[in-house]
């Protein structure tokens, strides 16, 4: 199903997602003027965080009101939380060289000449300004605009792989003097060659100007220029303070055959991927994909690897080797559905061989198993056509026909025999009985598979996380019959075998705004009880050129970031399909996106940090004189300071507190750090992880205690670091 997604086109209705509620409350700064007050031990050349500020017009209405809200949400999506001031207070606000000043059209068109001059002075000293639309501020920048013309297609010069389209074809002004030497073109109208967005240098600072309103439609920031946050980080050099390694991603080697594994894994690390779900069917390639190498290289980078199954598609090699075990469709033909070649797992010999092969594959050091979209229907889109699509209508192998006949007194093949009394258009009861039968078969087979994996896990003492990835049916109850899915049974198995439930929304929902993931998570939170929940998001082209309110075919920039943020805020675990389908320019800033819920306020020489997840903060000190909550803190590396989830006070001690770099330090962790402190001989930490937790240290510990008991844990050496394989769950680890 997954490989076919890029080729499918579905009917849809455009949604305009508008927020009318305006908040006048201030937001905490993620950096700013506090950087100008020298704290003990700070190297200010290394640490100069940007100070974002949005100037708010409380009288804005209509498109101007939506536009300024879009700016606010776009910046929040990437972790730049702007302080919000009213336009009337701008004259009383101290402007300085490290500010990022956001002036939406509603404010820029009403700004005073005195404030414009103050902004110009700040820009000359290094401040950066973003504004949109025809205004007094645009005049100050000496920008010449055309009369408004209709624009439908936009060329993105910074990310040329992007195709932007505006379905409503708004009439907007174009920039006539964008070719000025002080300007860099960002967006152009291909029809005229004139620019819609420029980056203009001025003194030590710069202006980013968009001739149309940034986003007068969505209120979220993705309907016109979705990649504005990417530009802020990459082109205006306004990187947020915090990063996070916090997302799972599917990996199909068929899309990465030309990329060396070591290079690929290094990219995943830099993108903030903490776990990959690797397609297991390439075990049947000749030669087999080198999973051992993949796992080894991933573990060296602190990344977990799960075996991704799409059974009853076992693999093309398995299909070719065993034609006698192939599933049959309603035409009594081999069930080769798109790229999925389905096998008959009702056949005991087929199931035994598949499980034996899987057992052999799992001898490698996997961290978990993802049983994805399991159903004898294959779960492909064509299955949703039901009996109207006999090619995709499965469950007609010889064993199933014999068993069904013994239960209901007729051969299910008669459902497609127009001369039979059981023809599906005549015999609704018979068709419903067949639907029920397929659900019973799926339940039985799924229990056998997960039960076998659980037995292997216990016998071989493997610390695997098991995952069921299922298609959401909360808005489409007909999926139960068409896909043979039974949520209540799946949840029962999940509880019995301690399985994580990962929910994927159906393709028919993908064109909707990102808020759908909040609805999805809340719907499942009410029914799953204590079963862990994750959300699977498919990142593929799904918005057609005629859908209003979405500027790109594939979610990118703000839309993508909001999808992640909303899903993560509601269930704290997100998986993308796929690591290869997300645009690289999105991956490059994604570590900031994942830490976007983190806030920071400077209080004298202390930094008050509030974060829902473990994050990494840029390290502003040359040596380890770091204090967390008033105590010497041993969790840092050249990449930054590891901040545990929760509320903390970060400070920097004088020379009396300096930690020697050869002392034991935590340099990385694959999941959540609850707390960490120096002990007499080393460090003591509490962590939590649904799978094994990869803990990276600067040196190998001599002694390890797990929950107070001496333990022998696997240690992997990689260059100058050591990776400890700690068990799943919540534990206290003492290392010295």
ZAMARGU-4260 file (C-alpha; in steps of 0.2 Angstrom, whole numbers, plus 5000, padded with zeros to 4 digits):
<rodrens>
0) 5000/5000/5000 | 5014/5012/5005 | 5023/5012/4988 | 5007/5015/4979 | 5003/5031/4989
5) 5012/5043/4978 | 5003/5037/4962 | 4985/5038/4969 | 4973/5053/4967 | 4958/5054/4977
10) 4943/5065/4977 | 4942/5078/4990 | 4935/5094/4996 | 4946/5109/5001 | 4945/5115/5018
15) 4949/5133/5024 | 4954/5132/5042 | 4952/5150/5050 | 4955/5155/5068 | 4946/5170/5073
20) 4951/5170/5091 | 4965/5182/5095 | 4975/5181/5111 | 4983/5196/5118 | 4993/5187/5131
25) 5012/5187/5130 | 5023/5172/5125 | 5039/5167/5133 | 5055/5172/5124 | 5066/5158/5117
30) 5081/5169/5117 | 5084/5188/5117 | 5091/5202/5127 | 5096/5191/5141 | 5110/5186/5130
35) 5117/5204/5133 | 5119/5202/5151 | 5135/5192/5155 | 5133/5177/5165 | 5147/5168/5174
40) 5157/5157/5162 | 5147/5162/5146 | 5156/5164/5130 | 5146/5177/5121 | 5154/5174/5104
45) 5146/5156/5105 | 5130/5160/5112 | 5119/5174/5105 | 5101/5168/5104 | 5089/5177/5093
50) 5075/5187/5102 | 5059/5186/5092 | 5045/5199/5093 | 5029/5201/5084 | 5020/5217/5084
55) 5001/5214/5086 | 4987/5226/5079 | 4972/5222/5091 | 4961/5232/5079 | 4965/5221/5064
60) 4950/5213/5055 | 4947/5201/5041 | 4962/5195/5031 | 4974/5206/5041 | 4968/5198/5057
65) 4970/5180/5049 | 4987/5185/5042 | 4995/5191/5059 | 4988/5175/5067 | 4997/5165/5053
70) 5013/5173/5057 | 5012/5169/5075 | 5008/5151/5072 | 5021/5148/5059 | 5034/5154/5071
75) 5028/5144/5085 | 5028/5128/5074 | 5047/5129/5073 | 5051/5134/5091 | 5053/5152/5089
80) 5040/5159/5102 | 5039/5177/5099 | 5035/5190/5112 | 5019/5198/5108 | 5017/5217/5110
85) 5003/5228/5104 | 5007/5241/5090 | 5004/5255/5102 | 5018/5249/5114 | 5031/5248/5100
90) 5037/5265/5104 | 5041/5260/5122 | 5050/5244/5117 | 5069/5244/5116 | 5074/5237/5099
95) 5092/5229/5098 | 5103/5221/5086 | 5098/5203/5089 | 5080/5205/5087 | 5069/5196/5074
100) 5055/5208/5072 | 5039/5202/5064 | 5028/5216/5057 | 5012/5209/5049 | 5004/5220/5037
105) 4991/5225/5050 | 5005/5233/5060 | 5017/5238/5046 | 5003/5248/5037 | 4999/5258/5053
110) 5017/5261/5060 | 5023/5278/5065 | 5038/5287/5056 | 5047/5287/5072 | 5045/5269/5075
115) 5051/5265/5057 | 5067/5275/5060 | 5070/5265/5076 | 5068/5249/5066 | 5079/5255/5053
120) 5093/5259/5066 | 5091/5242/5074 | 5092/5233/5057 | 5108/5243/5053 | 5115/5236/5068
125) 5110/5218/5064 | 5092/5216/5068 | 5081/5206/5056 | 5063/5211/5050 | 5049/5201/5042
130) 5034/5210/5034 | 5021/5208/5021 | 5010/5218/5009 | 5010/5236/5004 | 5014/5247/5018
135) 5024/5262/5025 | 5037/5250/5030 | 5038/5243/5012 | 5040/5261/5007 | 5054/5264/5019
140) 5063/5249/5011 | 5062/5257/4994 | 5052/5243/4987 | 5042/5247/4971 | 5026/5237/4969
145) 5015/5234/4953 | 4997/5235/4952 | 4989/5219/4959 | 4988/5205/4946 | 4981/5187/4948
150) 4994/5174/4953 | 4991/5155/4953 | 5009/5147/4951 | 5024/5152/4962 | 5042/5148/4959
155) 5052/5145/4975 | 5070/5149/4971 | 5077/5144/4988 | 5069/5126/4987 | 5068/5123/4969
160) 5060/5106/4971 | 5045/5114/4978 | 5030/5118/4967 | 5018/5131/4975 | 5001/5134/4969
165) 4987/5146/4975 | 4970/5139/4969 | 4961/5155/4973 | 4972/5164/4961 | 4972/5180/4972
170) 4977/5197/4964 | 4993/5203/4973 | 5006/5216/4969 | 5023/5211/4962 | 5040/5218/4967
175) 5047/5228/4952 | 5064/5231/4959 | 5069/5214/4966 | 5084/5213/4955 | 5093/5227/4965
180) 5110/5221/4971 | 5105/5222/4989 | 5091/5209/4986 | 5090/5191/4985 | 5075/5184/4976
185) 5065/5171/4986 | 5049/5168/4976 | 5044/5174/4958 | 5029/5174/4947 | 5034/5163/4932
190) 5022/5172/4921 | 5030/5189/4923 | 5047/5185/4930 | 5044/5198/4944 | 5047/5193/4963
195) 5034/5190/4976 | 5047/5189/4990 | 5064/5195/4993 | 5078/5196/5006 | 5085/5213/5007
200) 5102/5217/5016 | 5103/5233/5026 | 5118/5237/5036 | 5122/5222/5047 | 5104/5216/5046
205) 5091/5212/5034 | 5073/5213/5029 | 5062/5199/5022 | 5048/5206/5012 | 5033/5197/5004
210) 5023/5207/4992 | 5006/5198/4996 | 5000/5195/5013 | 5009/5180/5021 | 4993/5170/5024
215) 4976/5177/5024 | 4967/5161/5023 | 4972/5147/5035 | 4977/5157/5051 | 4991/5143/5053
220) 5004/5149/5040 | 5004/5136/5026 | 4991/5143/5013 | 5004/5154/5004 | 5022/5152/5009
225) 5023/5136/5019 | 5042/5136/5020 | 5044/5153/5028 | 5050/5145/5044 | 5063/5136/5034
230) 5069/5152/5027 | 5070/5160/5044 | 5082/5146/5050 | 5092/5143/5034 | 5093/5161/5026
235) 5091/5173/5041 | 5101/5162/5053 | 5088/5163/5066 | 5090/5145/5074 | 5080/5141/5089
240) 5089/5137/5105 | 5083/5119/5107 | 5083/5103/5097 | 5076/5086/5100 | 5079/5068/5093
245) 5061/5062/5094 | 5053/5054/5079 | 5051/5037/5071 | 5051/5035/5053 | 5048/5021/5040
250) 5063/5015/5029 | 5061/5006/5013 | 5078/5002/5006 | 5071/5002/4988 | 5071/5021/4989
255) 5089/5022/4996 | 5098/5009/4986 | 5111/5021/4980 | 5115/5029/4997 | 5128/5020/5008
260) 5121/5014/5025 | 5134/5024/5035 | 5130/5040/5026 | 5111/5037/5028 | 5112/5034/5046
265) 5122/5050/5049 | 5108/5059/5040 | 5095/5051/5051 | 5105/5057/5066 | 5106/5075/5060
270) 5087/5075/5056 | 5082/5070/5074 | 5076/5052/5070 | 5077/5041/5085 | 5070/5025/5077
275) 5068/5018/5060 | 5055/5005/5055 | 5065/4995/5041 | 5055/4985/5028 | 5059/4967/5032
280) 5053/4960/5015 | 5070/4964/5007 | 5077/4949/5017 | 5071/4939/5001 | 5081/4949/4989
285) 5096/4941/4981 | 5107/4945/4990 | 5097/4950/5005 | 5098/4967/5011 | 5111/4969/5025
290) 5101/4972/5040 | 5115/4968/5052 | 5125/4982/5045 | 5110/4994/5046 | 5107/4989/5064
295) 5125/4991/5069 | 5127/5008/5061 | 5111/5014/5068 | 5115/5009/5085 | 5132/5018/5084
300) 5122/5034/5081 | 5110/5030/5096 | 5096/5026/5084 | 5084/5011/5086 | 5079/4999/5072
305) 5062/4990/5071 | 5057/4976/5059 | 5043/4982/5048 | 5031/4969/5042 | 5017/4971/5029
310) 5010/4953/5031 | 5002/4944/5022 | 5015/4952/5009 | 5030/4942/5015 | 5042/4947/5001
315) 5043/4945/4982 | 5056/4931/4984 | 5044/4922/4995 | 5030/4924/4982 | 5041/4918/4968
320) 5047/4903/4978 | 5030/4897/4984 | 5016/4899/4971 | 5006/4885/4979 | 5004/4897/4995
325) 4997/4912/4986 | 4981/4921/4992 | 4967/4921/4979 | 4955/4935/4975 | 4936/4934/4970
330) 4941/4930/4953 | 4951/4915/4960 | 4967/4923/4953 | 4983/4926/4963 | 4980/4941/4974
335) 4994/4952/4968 | 4987/4969/4973 | 4998/4984/4967 | 5015/4980/4975 | 5008/4968/4988
340) 5009/4950/4983 | 4998/4942/4996 | 5002/4925/5004 | 4989/4913/5011 | 4993/4913/5029
345) 4978/4902/5033 | 4989/4888/5025 | 4998/4880/5040 | 5014/4877/5029 | 5014/4894/5023
350) 5013/4902/5040 | 5026/4890/5047 | 5038/4894/5034 | 5035/4913/5035 | 5037/4913/5054
355) 5053/4902/5053 | 5061/4914/5040 | 5056/4929/5052 | 5064/4920/5067 | 5080/4919/5057
360) 5079/4937/5052 | 5076/4942/5070 | 5092/4934/5076 | 5100/4951/5072 | 5100/4964/5086
365) 5083/4972/5082 | 5075/4984/5094 | 5057/4980/5090 | 5044/4973/5077 | 5030/4984/5068
370) 5016/4973/5062 | 5009/4985/5050 | 4991/4986/5043 | 4989/4967/5045 | 4974/4960/5036
375) 4971/4946/5023 | 4963/4960/5012 | 4981/4967/5011 | 4974/4984/5017 | 4977/4992/5000
380) 4965/5006/4994 | 4957/4995/4981 | 4950/4984/4995 | 4939/4998/5000 | 4929/4995/4984
385) 4922/4979/4992 | 4914/4967/4980 | 4913/4981/4967 | 4932/4977/4965 | 4934/4958/4964
390) 4952/4960/4959 | 4956/4967/4977 | 4943/4957/4986 | 4952/4943/4994 | 4949/4927/5005
395) 4946/4914/4992 | 4960/4902/4994 | 4956/4884/4995 | 4957/4882/5014 | 4946/4897/5016
400) 4933/4891/5004 | 4932/4874/5013 | 4931/4881/5030 | 4918/4894/5025 | 4907/4881/5016
405) 4907/4870/5032 | 4902/4885/5042 | 4889/4893/5031 | 4884/4880/5018 | 4890/4888/5002
410) 4906/4892/4993 | 4910/4911/4995 | 4915/4910/4976 | 4896/4910/4973 | 4896/4928/4979
415) 4903/4932/4962 | 4893/4920/4952 | 4878/4930/4945 | 4868/4914/4942 | 4869/4909/4960
420) 4857/4913/4973 | 4871/4919/4984 | 4877/4932/4971 | 4882/4946/4982 | 4869/4958/4975
425) 4856/4946/4979 | 4862/4938/4996 | 4866/4952/5008 | 4866/4940/5022 | 4878/4929/5014
430) 4890/4943/5010 | 4889/4949/5028 | 4893/4931/5034 | 4908/4932/5023 | 4914/4948/5030
435) 4912/4941/5048 | 4922/4926/5043 | 4936/4937/5036 | 4937/4946/5053 | 4937/4929/5062
440) 4952/4924/5051 | 4961/4940/5054 | 4959/4939/5073 | 4965/4921/5073 | 4980/4924/5062
445) 4986/4940/5071 | 4985/4931/5088 | 4996/4917/5081 | 5009/4929/5074 | 5010/4940/5089
450) 5010/4925/5101 | 5024/4917/5091 | 5034/4933/5092 | 5031/4935/5110 | 5037/4917/5113
455) 5053/4921/5103 | 5055/4936/5113 | 5054/4927/5130 | 5064/4912/5125 | 5078/4922/5118
460) 5077/4935/5131 | 5075/4949/5119 | 5069/4966/5124 | 5058/4970/5109 | 5044/4983/5108
465) 5030/4976/5098 | 5019/4988/5088 | 5002/4986/5079 | 5000/4999/5065 | 4981/5000/5061
470) 4971/5010/5049 | 4959/5022/5059 | 4941/5018/5057 | 4933/5030/5069 | 4926/5041/5054
475) 4924/5026/5043 | 4915/5011/5051 | 4913/5002/5035 | 4932/4999/5035 | 4929/4985/5048
480) 4920/4974/5034 | 4930/4980/5019 | 4947/4977/5028 | 4942/4963/5040 | 4948/4974/5054
485) 4942/4972/5073 | 4948/4985/5084 | 4941/4978/5100 | 4951/4961/5097 | 4967/4971/5092
490) 4966/4981/5108 | 4963/4965/5118 | 4979/4957/5110 | 4988/4973/5113 | 4985/4972/5131
495) 4988/4954/5132 | 5005/4955/5124 | 5010/4973/5129 | 5009/4980/5112 | 5010/4998/5107
500) 4995/5004/5095 | 5000/5015/5081 | 4986/5023/5072 | 4987/5029/5054 | 4973/5040/5047
505) 4965/5034/5030 | 4970/5042/5013 | 4953/5050/5012 | 4958/5061/5027 | 4975/5067/5022
510) 4969/5083/5013 | 4962/5089/5029 | 4971/5102/5040 | 4983/5096/5053 | 4970/5098/5067
515) 4964/5081/5062 | 4977/5073/5072 | 4971/5081/5088 | 4954/5073/5084 | 4961/5056/5080
520) 4972/5055/5096 | 4957/5061/5107 | 4945/5048/5099 | 4958/5034/5103 | 4962/5040/5121
525) 4944/5037/5126 | 4945/5018/5121 | 4962/5011/5122 | 4964/5012/5141 | 4983/5010/5146
530) 4988/5004/5129 | 5002/5015/5123 | 4997/5026/5108 | 5007/5032/5093 | 5002/5041/5077
535) 5008/5037/5060 | 5008/5051/5047 | 5010/5049/5029 | 5020/5062/5020 | 5016/5061/5002
540) 5009/5072/4988 | 4990/5074/4992 | 4984/5092/4989 | 4979/5095/4971 | 4982/5111/4963
545) 4964/5116/4964 | 4963/5114/4983 | 4961/5131/4991 | 4971/5134/5007 | 4986/5123/5003
550) 5000/5129/4993 | 5010/5113/4990 | 5005/5096/4984 | 5015/5088/4998 | 5014/5094/5016
555) 5030/5104/5019 | 5036/5118/5031 | 5022/5125/5042 | 5009/5112/5037 | 5021/5097/5040
560) 5027/5105/5057 | 5010/5107/5063 | 5005/5090/5059 | 5019/5084/5069 | 5017/5096/5083
565) 4998/5092/5085 | 5000/5074/5085 | 5015/5074/5097 | 5006/5086/5109 | 4991/5073/5110
570) 5000/5057/5111 | 5019/5060/5112 | 5024/5048/5099 | 5024/5051/5080 | 5030/5040/5065
575) 5032/5047/5048 | 5030/5038/5032 | 5044/5039/5026 | 5061/5045/5029 | 5064/5046/5010
580) 5048/5055/5006 | 5050/5071/5018 | 5059/5085/5009 | 5077/5086/5014 | 5075/5105/5018
585) 5061/5100/5030 | 5072/5087/5039 | 5086/5099/5041 | 5076/5110/5052 | 5065/5096/5060
590) 5076/5094/5076 | 5070/5112/5080 | 5052/5108/5076 | 5052/5093/5088 | 5058/5104/5102
595) 5045/5118/5099 | 5035/5115/5115 | 5050/5121/5125 | 5050/5138/5133 | 5064/5148/5141
600) 5064/5164/5151 | 5080/5173/5157 | 5080/5177/5176 | 5096/5186/5181 | 5109/5173/5178
605) 5097/5159/5178 | 5088/5151/5163 | 5070/5145/5167 | 5066/5131/5155 | 5050/5121/5153
610) 5049/5107/5142 | 5038/5092/5139 | 5052/5081/5132 | 5070/5079/5133 | 5079/5092/5122
615) 5096/5098/5118 | 5101/5116/5121 | 5116/5124/5113 | 5130/5124/5125 | 5136/5142/5129
620) 5151/5137/5140 | 5169/5131/5135 | 5170/5119/5150 | 5158/5109/5160 | 5153/5122/5173
625) 5135/5119/5171 | 5122/5118/5185 | 5104/5111/5183 | 5093/5116/5197 | 5108/5122/5207
630) 5118/5106/5206 | 5133/5102/5195 | 5126/5093/5179 | 5135/5080/5170 | 5124/5079/5154
635) 5132/5088/5140 | 5143/5086/5124 | 5149/5097/5110 | 5131/5095/5103 | 5124/5104/5118
640) 5116/5102/5135 | 5104/5088/5137 | 5089/5095/5147 | 5077/5082/5155 | 5058/5084/5153
645) 5050/5095/5166 | 5053/5112/5174 | 5072/5117/5177 | 5083/5131/5181 | 5099/5131/5171
650) 5114/5141/5177 | 5133/5142/5174 | 5145/5141/5189 | 5162/5149/5191 | 5178/5140/5191
655) 5174/5131/5208 | 5161/5121/5199 | 5170/5117/5183 | 5169/5098/5179 | 5184/5089/5172
660) 5180/5083/5154 | 5187/5066/5159 | 5173/5063/5172 | 5159/5052/5167 | 5146/5061/5156
665) 5129/5058/5148 | 5131/5063/5129 | 5116/5056/5122 | 5100/5047/5125 | 5087/5039/5113
670) 5072/5042/5123 | 5066/5052/5139 | 5078/5058/5152 | 5068/5060/5168 | 5083/5066/5179
675) 5102/5065/5180 | 5114/5070/5193 | 5132/5068/5198 | 5136/5054/5211 | 5151/5051/5221
680) 5159/5040/5208 | 5149/5044/5192 | 5132/5048/5188 | 5114/5043/5193 | 5100/5045/5180
685) 5081/5040/5178 | 5075/5037/5161 | 5060/5030/5152 | 5058/5021/5135 | 5046/5010/5127
690) 5060/5000/5119 | 5078/4998/5124 | 5086/5015/5128 | 5103/5019/5120 | 5113/5029/5132
695) 5129/5037/5125 | 5143/5041/5137 | 5160/5049/5135 | 5169/5034/5144 | 5164/5016/5148
700) 5158/5014/5166 | 5166/5001/5177 | 5151/4997/5187 | 5133/4998/5182 | 5118/4996/5194
705) 5100/4995/5187 | 5087/5000/5200 | 5100/4997/5214 | 5105/4980/5208 | 5122/4977/5199
710) 5119/4973/5181 | 5128/4968/5166 | 5122/4978/5150 | 5129/4978/5133 | 5141/4991/5129
715) 5146/4997/5111 | 5161/5007/5108 | 5161/5020/5094 | 5176/5031/5092 | 5177/5041/5108
720) 5159/5037/5115 | 5151/5022/5123 | 5133/5016/5120 | 5124/5007/5134 | 5109/4996/5130
725) 5098/4999/5144 | 5081/4989/5146 | 5064/4996/5141 | 5053/5004/5154 | 5056/5017/5168
730) 5072/5013/5177 | 5086/5021/5188 | 5103/5018/5182 | 5119/5021/5192 | 5135/5022/5182
735) 5153/5024/5189
</rodrens>
